């Protein structure tokens, strides 16, 4: 005698059970979990992009300050004379006199004893740029923009060893440079301010 083995999908006295699909509740739960996963991935990428932009700005400012402040430091270290003053709107440097507080928007560097060769660093209050001028062969003055978004106008001061602003043109003064920057709002980055400072004096004192 042969016995018939019932299939796993059959029931005694009834027809085989059909395979059922996902219910509406299961579909909604699955979609919710998937959307939360996608939102988490997008948020992580946006956060990483913002951190990259913030760090890129800081690294760029650090690299710029290292190169620019290094050049100013070298030129003041080895120069013949350095004078604090103010630059007029037509790029004419006016040095400060004895008795006046030695603070202004510009300095004049005379690298050698040749008075026709002069280098100027100054901030242009009209457009907020930090500039460098130098006269090749002492004939033509060229102006180079080193930085923009400068918010302060009194950037150079002559100080003593204690950091006090001088009122005379003494030989062993310390030239202090302060630049305040305003970084405007950009994509996914709020506006903020930062400041760069350095102090330097001449090596060859007379």
Residue pairs with C-beta under 8 A, 6 or more apart in sequence:
6 12
7 16
9 16
9 17
10 16
10 17
11 17
22 30
46 188
49 188
50 188
50 189
53 186
53 187
53 188
53 189
54 189
57 183
57 189
61 181
61 194
61 196
64 146
64 147
65 196
68 146
68 147
69 177
69 196
69 198
72 121
72 177
72 198
72 200
73 198
73 200
75 109
75 111
75 119
76 82
76 109
76 175
76 200
76 201
76 202
77 200
77 201
77 202
77 203
78 111
78 203
78 204
79 109
79 110
79 111
79 202
80 110
80 111
80 112
80 113
80 204
81 109
81 110
82 107
82 108
82 109
82 110
82 175
82 202
83 95
83 96
83 107
83 108
83 169
84 95
84 96
84 102
84 103
84 104
84 106
84 107
84 156
84 157
84 158
84 175
85 93
85 94
85 95
85 96
85 104
85 106
85 107
85 108
86 93
86 94
86 96
86 104
86 105
86 106
86 122
87 93
87 94
87 105
87 106
87 120
87 122
87 124
88 94
89 126
91 120
91 133
91 141
91 143
93 106
93 108
93 118
93 120
93 122
95 108
96 102
96 103
96 104
96 169
98 167
98 168
98 169
99 167
99 168
100 167
101 165
101 166
101 167
102 157
102 158
102 159
102 165
102 166
102 167
102 168
102 169
102 173
103 154
103 156
103 157
103 158
103 165
104 154
104 156
105 122
105 123
105 125
105 153
105 154
105 155
105 156
106 120
106 121
106 122
106 123
106 156
107 120
107 121
107 122
107 156
107 175
108 118
108 119
108 120
109 118
109 119
109 120
109 121
110 117
110 118
110 119
111 117
111 119
114 138
116 135
116 138
117 134
117 135
117 138
118 134
118 135
118 138
119 132
119 133
119 134
120 131
120 132
120 133
120 134
121 130
121 131
121 132
121 156
121 177
122 130
122 131
122 133
122 155
123 129
123 130
123 131
123 150
123 152
123 153
123 155
123 179
124 130
124 131
125 153
127 148
128 148
128 149
128 150
128 151
129 145
129 146
129 147
129 148
129 150
130 145
130 146
130 147
130 148
130 150
130 155
130 179
131 143
131 144
131 145
131 146
132 143
132 144
132 146
133 141
133 142
133 143
133 144
134 141
134 142
135 141
135 142
136 142
147 179
147 181
149 181
149 182
149 183
149 184
150 179
150 180
150 181
151 180
151 181
151 182
151 193
152 178
152 179
152 180
155 177
155 178
155 179
156 175
156 176
156 177
157 165
157 175
157 176
157 178
158 165
158 166
158 169
158 173
158 174
158 175
158 176
159 165
159 166
159 173
159 174
159 175
159 176
159 199
160 166
160 170
160 173
160 174
161 172
161 174
163 174
163 176
166 173
171 202
171 205
171 206
172 201
172 205
173 201
174 199
174 200
174 201
175 199
175 200
175 201
176 197
176 198
176 199
177 197
177 198
177 199
177 200
178 195
178 196
178 197
179 195
179 196
179 197
180 193
180 194
180 195
181 193
181 194
181 195
181 196
182 191
182 193
183 189
183 191
183 192
183 193
183 194
184 191
185 191
